[in-house]
Amino acid sequence: MLGFGSTKSQDDVTSTLRWENVQLQQQLTSSNEQLTQSHSDNQQLQLLVSEKGQENTRLQQQLTLANNQRQRSDTENQQQIGTLRGQVDVLQQRVTSLSATNRSSHPQEVEFWQVSPEEVSIREDEILGRGAWGYVAKGTFRGTTVAVKRVYPEILRQTTVDRIRREIRIMAQIRHPNLVLFVAAILNEQTGPMIVTELLDTSLRSAYQDNRVGPNKRRIFGDISSALVYLHRQREPIIHRDVSSANVLLLSLPNNKWLAKLSDFGSANLARDATTPGEGAILYTAPEAYPQPPTSSQPPPQQTTKIDVYSFGVLACKVVTRTFPKSELFLRLLSSMEGVWRELHPLITSCVSHSPQDRPSMDTVLHHIKQLDSEP
């Protein structure tokens, strides 16, 4: 019994060992297969890395080639730009040379208004008027009696010359029956700048002071208004900025009539550039154009055509009443005007309103003046 049992037990052990060996062989085979697969995967990865490395090398080569081409292109572009700039410089020199030749050959085409001092003679003993920076005298230009405006030599400087050039530029561009006719100008360092205009008979200031205006006030006011409407309705509006009885000149007509013309454009400027305060006579100056205190930190206000409307109102009141008191008495004078010319009083009162927005345009003023039935 014992021997049989022992044999059986050995067989069981052997069988077990054989089964375990089979299991181990299967595991070994599976491991070998996994190892083989891993080796294959590793080879594929190495091949992929190699391919990516080659592709990266190609990309680096392409990038280097592109950079080289860009550098060559930049160099060529710089060379072309330099060549073109040289050609532009040559063309500009030719244009400058041609312009200089054209100016020397055809000076009247460049500045048609400019004449030589020899063509104008001035009668220094016949002064027509004096101002802060110049005077006007009778003169002769190409056989015609004219008025010549000249700057005092002692104040002649670049700012004065610039101001006269601006006046000439404006006068040379405007033409109207109620504006003094600009004839010519002189810009010469030896004689100083001069402006030549037509010669009229007298000024409105002299006429009303001598009681020679007569029944012409409505016509004169209409002439002045018409001139200002023309200036204000330019493509770039012009503000006269010095409307006064001294700057309104009169031409005698038959039957004791006067033709009024606005003169002196020394203070005139384009509305977009008009900021300088205190340009005209202070008693004619609108409040918004008063000179500012030296201590003021505020910029000067932009000026509008309503400045001329205010000055016109003061002028009309002065001519109607034949009085020009100090500014503090002006309101009293304006009130007295109602008893002199009731029909015109409301219009003039609105013209001298303190606020520019409350003043009418010169178009409106001209319309109302044309509607007046009579005058005192």
VOVEX-991950 format. One record per residue (C-alpha): chain; z, y, x; residue number from 1. Coordinates in nm, 2 decimals, always signed. Layout:
N
- kette | pz | py | px | nr
- A | Z | Y | X | NUM;
...
REM end
This chain:
376
- kette | pz | py | px | nr
- A | +0.00 | +0.00 | +0.00 | 1;
- A | +0.08 | +0.24 | +0.27 | 2;
- A | -0.23 | +0.16 | +0.47 | 3;
- A | -0.46 | +0.21 | +0.18 | 4;
- A | -0.30 | +0.54 | +0.09 | 5;
- A | -0.34 | +0.67 | +0.44 | 6;
- A | -0.70 | +0.59 | +0.46 | 7;
- A | -0.77 | +0.77 | +0.13 | 8;
- A | -0.58 | +1.07 | +0.25 | 9;
- A | -0.80 | +1.09 | +0.57 | 10;
- A | -1.11 | +1.07 | +0.36 | 11;
- A | -1.00 | +1.36 | +0.15 | 12;
- A | -0.93 | +1.56 | +0.46 | 13;
- A | -1.27 | +1.48 | +0.60 | 14;
- A | -1.44 | +1.57 | +0.27 | 15;
- A | -1.25 | +1.89 | +0.26 | 16;
- A | -1.35 | +1.97 | +0.61 | 17;
- A | -1.71 | +1.89 | +0.54 | 18;
- A | -1.70 | +2.12 | +0.24 | 19;
- A | -1.54 | +2.40 | +0.43 | 20;
- A | -1.80 | +2.35 | +0.71 | 21;
- A | -2.08 | +2.39 | +0.45 | 22;
- A | -1.92 | +2.70 | +0.32 | 23;
- A | -1.89 | +2.84 | +0.67 | 24;
- A | -2.25 | +2.75 | +0.74 | 25;
- A | -2.36 | +2.93 | +0.42 | 26;
- A | -2.15 | +3.23 | +0.52 | 27;
- A | -2.29 | +3.23 | +0.87 | 28;
- A | -2.65 | +3.21 | +0.73 | 29;
- A | -2.57 | +3.50 | +0.49 | 30;
- A | -2.43 | +3.70 | +0.77 | 31;
- A | -2.73 | +3.63 | +0.99 | 32;
- A | -2.96 | +3.73 | +0.71 | 33;
- A | -2.76 | +4.05 | +0.66 | 34;
- A | -2.77 | +4.12 | +1.03 | 35;
- A | -3.14 | +4.06 | +1.04 | 36;
- A | -3.18 | +4.30 | +0.75 | 37;
- A | -2.96 | +4.56 | +0.91 | 38;
- A | -3.16 | +4.52 | +1.23 | 39;
- A | -3.48 | +4.57 | +1.03 | 40;
- A | -3.34 | +4.87 | +0.85 | 41;
- A | -3.23 | +5.01 | +1.19 | 42;
- A | -3.58 | +4.97 | +1.33 | 43;
- A | -3.72 | +5.15 | +1.02 | 44;
- A | -3.48 | +5.43 | +1.07 | 45;
- A | -3.57 | +5.46 | +1.44 | 46;
- A | -3.93 | +5.47 | +1.34 | 47;
- A | -3.87 | +5.73 | +1.08 | 48;
- A | -3.67 | +5.94 | +1.33 | 49;
- A | -3.95 | +5.90 | +1.58 | 50;
- A | -4.20 | +6.02 | +1.32 | 51;
- A | -3.99 | +6.31 | +1.22 | 52;
- A | -3.95 | +6.41 | +1.58 | 53;
- A | -4.32 | +6.40 | +1.63 | 54;
- A | -4.37 | +6.61 | +1.31 | 55;
- A | -4.11 | +6.86 | +1.44 | 56;
- A | -4.29 | +6.88 | +1.77 | 57;
- A | -4.62 | +6.95 | +1.58 | 58;
- A | -4.45 | +7.22 | +1.37 | 59;
- A | -4.30 | +7.38 | +1.69 | 60;
- A | -4.65 | +7.38 | +1.84 | 61;
- A | -4.80 | +7.54 | +1.53 | 62;
- A | -4.52 | +7.80 | +1.52 | 63;
- A | -4.58 | +7.89 | +1.88 | 64;
- A | -4.95 | +7.91 | +1.82 | 65;
- A | -4.90 | +8.14 | +1.52 | 66;
- A | -4.66 | +8.36 | +1.71 | 67;
- A | -4.92 | +8.39 | +1.99 | 68;
- A | -5.19 | +8.48 | +1.74 | 69;
- A | -4.97 | +8.74 | +1.57 | 70;
- A | -4.89 | +8.90 | +1.91 | 71;
- A | -5.26 | +8.91 | +1.99 | 72;
- A | -5.33 | +9.06 | +1.64 | 73;
- A | -5.06 | +9.32 | +1.68 | 74;
- A | -5.20 | +9.42 | +2.02 | 75;
- A | -5.55 | +9.44 | +1.88 | 76;
- A | -5.42 | +9.65 | +1.58 | 77;
- A | -5.23 | +9.89 | +1.81 | 78;
- A | -5.55 | +9.93 | +2.02 | 79;
- A | -5.75 | +10.00 | +1.70 | 80;
- A | -5.49 | +10.25 | +1.58 | 81;
- A | -5.50 | +10.42 | +1.91 | 82;
- A | -5.88 | +10.44 | +1.90 | 83;
- A | -5.87 | +10.57 | +1.54 | 84;
- A | -5.61 | +10.84 | +1.63 | 85;
- A | -5.83 | +10.95 | +1.92 | 86;
- A | -6.12 | +10.98 | +1.68 | 87;
- A | -5.91 | +11.18 | +1.43 | 88;
- A | -5.80 | +11.42 | +1.70 | 89;
- A | -6.16 | +11.47 | +1.81 | 90;
- A | -6.26 | +11.54 | +1.45 | 91;
- A | -5.97 | +11.78 | +1.40 | 92;
- A | -6.07 | +11.97 | +1.71 | 93;
- A | -6.42 | +11.99 | +1.58 | 94;
- A | -6.30 | +12.12 | +1.24 | 95;
- A | -6.08 | +12.38 | +1.41 | 96;
- A | -6.36 | +12.49 | +1.63 | 97;
- A | -6.60 | +12.51 | +1.33 | 98;
- A | -6.34 | +12.71 | +1.13 | 99;
- A | -6.29 | +12.95 | +1.41 | 100;
- A | -6.66 | +12.99 | +1.45 | 101;
- A | -6.70 | +13.04 | +1.07 | 102;
- A | -6.42 | +13.31 | +1.07 | 103;
- A | -6.58 | +13.50 | +1.35 | 104;
- A | -6.93 | +13.48 | +1.20 | 105;
- A | -6.83 | +13.53 | +0.84 | 106;
- A | -6.49 | +13.71 | +0.82 | 107;
- A | -6.55 | +13.84 | +0.47 | 108;
- A | -6.57 | +13.49 | +0.34 | 109;
- A | -6.22 | +13.41 | +0.48 | 110;
- A | -6.04 | +13.73 | +0.37 | 111;
- A | -6.29 | +13.93 | +0.16 | 112;
- A | -6.04 | +14.21 | +0.10 | 113;
- A | -5.97 | +14.29 | +0.47 | 114;
- A | -6.13 | +14.59 | +0.62 | 115;
- A | -6.10 | +14.78 | +0.95 | 116;
- A | -5.88 | +15.09 | +0.99 | 117;
- A | -6.19 | +15.29 | +1.08 | 118;
- A | -6.32 | +15.26 | +0.72 | 119;
- A | -6.02 | +15.43 | +0.56 | 120;
- A | -5.92 | +15.79 | +0.62 | 121;
- A | -5.58 | +15.91 | +0.49 | 122;
- A | -5.49 | +16.26 | +0.39 | 123;
- A | -5.14 | +16.28 | +0.51 | 124;
- A | -5.10 | +16.63 | +0.35 | 125;
- A | -5.17 | +16.49 | +0.00 | 126;
- A | -4.88 | +16.25 | -0.06 | 127;
- A | -4.88 | +16.10 | -0.41 | 128;
- A | -4.54 | +15.94 | -0.40 | 129;
- A | -4.27 | +15.79 | -0.17 | 130;
- A | -4.06 | +15.48 | -0.20 | 131;
- A | -3.79 | +15.30 | -0.01 | 132;
- A | -4.02 | +15.14 | +0.24 | 133;
- A | -4.35 | +15.33 | +0.22 | 134;
- A | -4.56 | +15.61 | +0.07 | 135;
- A | -4.89 | +15.66 | -0.11 | 136;
- A | -5.14 | +15.92 | -0.01 | 137;
- A | -5.49 | +16.02 | -0.11 | 138;
- A | -5.76 | +15.88 | +0.11 | 139;
- A | -6.13 | +15.80 | +0.14 | 140;
- A | -6.29 | +15.45 | +0.16 | 141;
- A | -6.67 | +15.42 | +0.20 | 142;
- A | -6.73 | +15.75 | +0.04 | 143;
- A | -6.49 | +15.70 | -0.26 | 144;
- A | -6.16 | +15.88 | -0.31 | 145;
- A | -5.88 | +15.62 | -0.32 | 146;
- A | -5.50 | +15.58 | -0.31 | 147;
- A | -5.37 | +15.43 | +0.02 | 148;
- A | -5.02 | +15.27 | +0.03 | 149;
- A | -4.87 | +15.27 | +0.38 | 150;
- A | -4.55 | +15.13 | +0.52 | 151;
- A | -4.31 | +15.36 | +0.72 | 152;
- A | -4.36 | +15.26 | +1.09 | 153;
- A | -3.99 | +15.26 | +1.16 | 154;
- A | -3.93 | +14.97 | +0.92 | 155;
- A | -4.23 | +14.77 | +1.00 | 156;
- A | -4.12 | +14.42 | +1.08 | 157;
- A | -4.23 | +14.06 | +1.00 | 158;
- A | -4.05 | +14.05 | +0.67 | 159;
- A | -4.23 | +14.37 | +0.56 | 160;
- A | -4.56 | +14.23 | +0.66 | 161;
- A | -4.49 | +13.91 | +0.47 | 162;
- A | -4.40 | +14.11 | +0.16 | 163;
- A | -4.72 | +14.31 | +0.19 | 164;
- A | -4.93 | +14.00 | +0.23 | 165;
- A | -4.77 | +13.86 | -0.09 | 166;
- A | -4.85 | +14.18 | -0.27 | 167;
- A | -5.21 | +14.17 | -0.15 | 168;
- A | -5.24 | +13.80 | -0.24 | 169;
- A | -5.13 | +13.87 | -0.60 | 170;
- A | -5.34 | +14.19 | -0.64 | 171;
- A | -5.65 | +14.02 | -0.50 | 172;
- A | -5.63 | +13.75 | -0.77 | 173;
- A | -5.58 | +13.96 | -1.08 | 174;
- A | -5.82 | +14.18 | -1.28 | 175;
- A | -5.73 | +14.36 | -1.60 | 176;
- A | -5.81 | +14.70 | -1.75 | 177;
- A | -5.45 | +14.80 | -1.76 | 178;
- A | -5.37 | +14.70 | -1.40 | 179;
- A | -5.45 | +14.94 | -1.11 | 180;
- A | -5.76 | +14.81 | -0.94 | 181;
- A | -5.71 | +14.66 | -0.59 | 182;
- A | -5.99 | +14.77 | -0.36 | 183;
- A | -5.91 | +14.66 | -0.01 | 184;
- A | -5.64 | +14.61 | +0.25 | 185;
- A | -5.58 | +14.66 | +0.63 | 186;
- A | -5.37 | +14.43 | +0.84 | 187;
- A | -5.36 | +14.59 | +1.18 | 188;
- A | -5.08 | +14.60 | +1.44 | 189;
- A | -5.16 | +14.95 | +1.56 | 190;
- A | -5.19 | +15.12 | +1.23 | 191;
- A | -4.96 | +14.89 | +1.03 | 192;
- A | -5.06 | +14.73 | +0.70 | 193;
- A | -5.22 | +14.94 | +0.42 | 194;
- A | -5.33 | +14.87 | +0.07 | 195;
- A | -5.62 | +15.06 | -0.09 | 196;
- A | -5.64 | +15.10 | -0.47 | 197;
- A | -5.82 | +15.31 | -0.72 | 198;
- A | -5.69 | +15.67 | -0.76 | 199;
- A | -5.56 | +15.78 | -1.10 | 200;
- A | -5.46 | +16.12 | -1.23 | 201;
- A | -5.08 | +16.11 | -1.26 | 202;
- A | -4.78 | +15.89 | -1.33 | 203;
- A | -4.61 | +15.83 | -1.66 | 204;
- A | -4.29 | +15.98 | -1.52 | 205;
- A | -4.46 | +16.31 | -1.43 | 206;
- A | -4.64 | +16.32 | -1.76 | 207;
- A | -4.33 | +16.28 | -1.98 | 208;
- A | -4.13 | +16.51 | -1.76 | 209;
- A | -4.40 | +16.78 | -1.80 | 210;
- A | -4.42 | +16.70 | -2.17 | 211;
- A | -4.79 | +16.60 | -2.13 | 212;
- A | -4.78 | +16.26 | -2.29 | 213;
- A | -4.87 | +16.39 | -2.64 | 214;
- A | -4.94 | +16.16 | -2.92 | 215;
- A | -5.02 | +15.87 | -2.68 | 216;
- A | -4.70 | +15.68 | -2.66 | 217;
- A | -4.81 | +15.40 | -2.89 | 218;
- A | -5.13 | +15.36 | -2.68 | 219;
- A | -4.95 | +15.38 | -2.35 | 220;
- A | -4.69 | +15.12 | -2.47 | 221;
- A | -4.97 | +14.90 | -2.58 | 222;
- A | -5.15 | +14.93 | -2.25 | 223;
- A | -4.83 | +14.84 | -2.05 | 224;
- A | -4.76 | +14.55 | -2.29 | 225;
- A | -5.12 | +14.42 | -2.25 | 226;
- A | -5.09 | +14.42 | -1.87 | 227;
- A | -4.76 | +14.23 | -1.88 | 228;
- A | -4.90 | +13.98 | -2.13 | 229;
- A | -5.18 | +13.92 | -1.88 | 230;
- A | -4.94 | +13.87 | -1.59 | 231;
- A | -4.71 | +13.64 | -1.78 | 232;
- A | -4.98 | +13.42 | -1.92 | 233;
- A | -5.13 | +13.33 | -1.58 | 234;
- A | -5.15 | +12.96 | -1.50 | 235;
- A | -4.85 | +13.03 | -1.27 | 236;
- A | -4.68 | +13.33 | -1.45 | 237;
- A | -4.63 | +13.64 | -1.25 | 238;
- A | -4.32 | +13.86 | -1.29 | 239;
- A | -4.38 | +14.23 | -1.20 | 240;
- A | -4.00 | +14.29 | -1.15 | 241;
- A | -4.04 | +14.67 | -1.10 | 242;
- A | -4.17 | +14.80 | -1.44 | 243;
- A | -4.08 | +15.17 | -1.45 | 244;
- A | -4.23 | +15.50 | -1.55 | 245;
- A | -4.31 | +15.58 | -1.18 | 246;
- A | -4.51 | +15.26 | -1.16 | 247;
- A | -4.72 | +15.33 | -1.47 | 248;
- A | -5.02 | +15.55 | -1.37 | 249;
- A | -5.23 | +15.74 | -1.62 | 250;
- A | -5.61 | +15.81 | -1.63 | 251;
- A | -5.72 | +16.11 | -1.83 | 252;
- A | -5.96 | +16.03 | -2.11 | 253;
- A | -6.16 | +16.26 | -2.35 | 254;
- A | -5.97 | +16.42 | -2.64 | 255;
- A | -5.64 | +16.44 | -2.46 | 256;
- A | -5.60 | +16.06 | -2.44 | 257;
- A | -5.44 | +15.86 | -2.16 | 258;
- A | -5.53 | +15.52 | -2.03 | 259;
- A | -5.22 | +15.35 | -1.87 | 260;
- A | -5.23 | +15.11 | -1.58 | 261;
- A | -4.94 | +14.92 | -1.43 | 262;
- A | -4.92 | +14.96 | -1.05 | 263;
- A | -4.71 | +14.87 | -0.74 | 264;
- A | -4.68 | +14.49 | -0.70 | 265;
- A | -4.45 | +14.51 | -0.40 | 266;
- A | -4.18 | +14.33 | -0.60 | 267;
- A | -4.41 | +14.10 | -0.80 | 268;
- A | -4.38 | +13.73 | -0.75 | 269;
- A | -4.46 | +13.40 | -0.91 | 270;
- A | -4.20 | +13.30 | -1.16 | 271;
- A | -4.12 | +12.98 | -0.98 | 272;
- A | -4.04 | +13.18 | -0.66 | 273;
- A | -3.86 | +13.48 | -0.81 | 274;
- A | -3.49 | +13.46 | -0.72 | 275;
- A | -3.43 | +13.78 | -0.51 | 276;
- A | -3.19 | +14.00 | -0.71 | 277;
- A | -3.22 | +14.38 | -0.74 | 278;
- A | -3.59 | +14.40 | -0.67 | 279;
- A | -3.66 | +14.70 | -0.90 | 280;
- A | -3.49 | +15.03 | -0.98 | 281;
- A | -3.14 | +14.94 | -1.08 | 282;
- A | -3.14 | +15.13 | -1.41 | 283;
- A | -3.45 | +14.93 | -1.52 | 284;
- A | -3.30 | +14.60 | -1.40 | 285;
- A | -3.21 | +14.32 | -1.64 | 286;
- A | -2.84 | +14.20 | -1.61 | 287;
- A | -2.95 | +13.86 | -1.48 | 288;
- A | -3.13 | +14.02 | -1.19 | 289;
- A | -2.84 | +14.25 | -1.08 | 290;
- A | -2.75 | +14.21 | -0.71 | 291;
- A | -2.47 | +13.96 | -0.67 | 292;
- A | -2.14 | +14.05 | -0.49 | 293;
- A | -2.14 | +13.96 | -0.12 | 294;
- A | -1.84 | +13.73 | -0.19 | 295;
- A | -2.03 | +13.53 | -0.46 | 296;
- A | -2.07 | +13.16 | -0.39 | 297;
- A | -2.31 | +13.11 | -0.68 | 298;
- A | -2.69 | +13.08 | -0.60 | 299;
- A | -2.90 | +13.36 | -0.76 | 300;
- A | -3.03 | +13.26 | -1.10 | 301;
- A | -3.39 | +13.17 | -1.16 | 302;
- A | -3.57 | +13.48 | -1.29 | 303;
- A | -3.81 | +13.47 | -1.59 | 304;
- A | -4.07 | +13.70 | -1.75 | 305;
- A | -3.79 | +13.83 | -1.97 | 306;
- A | -3.69 | +14.06 | -1.68 | 307;
- A | -4.01 | +14.26 | -1.74 | 308;
- A | -3.93 | +14.27 | -2.12 | 309;
- A | -3.59 | +14.43 | -2.05 | 310;
- A | -3.75 | +14.69 | -1.81 | 311;
- A | -4.02 | +14.77 | -2.07 | 312;
- A | -3.75 | +14.84 | -2.33 | 313;
- A | -3.57 | +15.08 | -2.09 | 314;
- A | -3.90 | +15.25 | -2.01 | 315;
- A | -4.00 | +15.29 | -2.38 | 316;
- A | -3.66 | +15.44 | -2.46 | 317;
- A | -3.68 | +15.68 | -2.17 | 318;
- A | -4.03 | +15.80 | -2.27 | 319;
- A | -3.95 | +15.84 | -2.64 | 320;
- A | -3.63 | +16.04 | -2.57 | 321;
- A | -3.75 | +16.21 | -2.26 | 322;
- A | -3.41 | +16.14 | -2.10 | 323;
- A | -3.29 | +15.89 | -1.85 | 324;
- A | -2.91 | +15.90 | -1.82 | 325;
- A | -2.69 | +15.68 | -1.61 | 326;
- A | -2.65 | +15.32 | -1.72 | 327;
- A | -2.32 | +15.37 | -1.90 | 328;
- A | -2.49 | +15.62 | -2.13 | 329;
- A | -2.79 | +15.41 | -2.20 | 330;
- A | -2.65 | +15.25 | -2.52 | 331;
- A | -2.59 | +15.60 | -2.66 | 332;
- A | -2.94 | +15.70 | -2.58 | 333;
- A | -3.08 | +15.38 | -2.74 | 334;
- A | -2.88 | +15.46 | -3.05 | 335;
- A | -3.03 | +15.81 | -3.06 | 336;
- A | -3.38 | +15.67 | -3.04 | 337;
- A | -3.34 | +15.54 | -3.40 | 338;
- A | -3.36 | +15.90 | -3.52 | 339;
- A | -3.66 | +15.97 | -3.31 | 340;
- A | -3.87 | +15.67 | -3.39 | 341;
- A | -3.71 | +15.45 | -3.65 | 342;
- A | -4.00 | +15.20 | -3.67 | 343;
- A | -3.99 | +15.12 | -3.30 | 344;
- A | -3.61 | +15.12 | -3.26 | 345;
- A | -3.54 | +14.75 | -3.36 | 346;
- A | -3.81 | +14.62 | -3.12 | 347;
- A | -3.67 | +14.82 | -2.82 | 348;
- A | -3.32 | +14.72 | -2.91 | 349;
- A | -3.41 | +14.35 | -2.89 | 350;
- A | -3.60 | +14.41 | -2.56 | 351;
- A | -3.28 | +14.53 | -2.39 | 352;
- A | -3.06 | +14.24 | -2.52 | 353;
- A | -2.81 | +14.12 | -2.26 | 354;
- A | -2.92 | +13.76 | -2.29 | 355;
- A | -3.28 | +13.68 | -2.19 | 356;
- A | -3.30 | +13.43 | -2.48 | 357;
- A | -3.25 | +13.71 | -2.73 | 358;
- A | -3.54 | +13.91 | -2.60 | 359;
- A | -3.89 | +13.88 | -2.74 | 360;
- A | -4.19 | +13.78 | -2.53 | 361;
- A | -4.43 | +14.04 | -2.43 | 362;
- A | -4.68 | +13.88 | -2.67 | 363;
- A | -4.45 | +13.96 | -2.95 | 364;
- A | -4.39 | +14.31 | -2.82 | 365;
- A | -4.76 | +14.37 | -2.80 | 366;
- A | -4.81 | +14.24 | -3.16 | 367;
- A | -4.54 | +14.47 | -3.30 | 368;
- A | -4.68 | +14.77 | -3.12 | 369;
- A | -5.02 | +14.71 | -3.26 | 370;
- A | -4.87 | +14.71 | -3.61 | 371;
- A | -4.71 | +15.05 | -3.57 | 372;
- A | -4.85 | +15.30 | -3.83 | 373;
- A | -4.77 | +15.62 | -3.64 | 374;
- A | -4.56 | +15.78 | -3.37 | 375;
- A | -4.34 | +16.10 | -3.36 | 376;
REM end
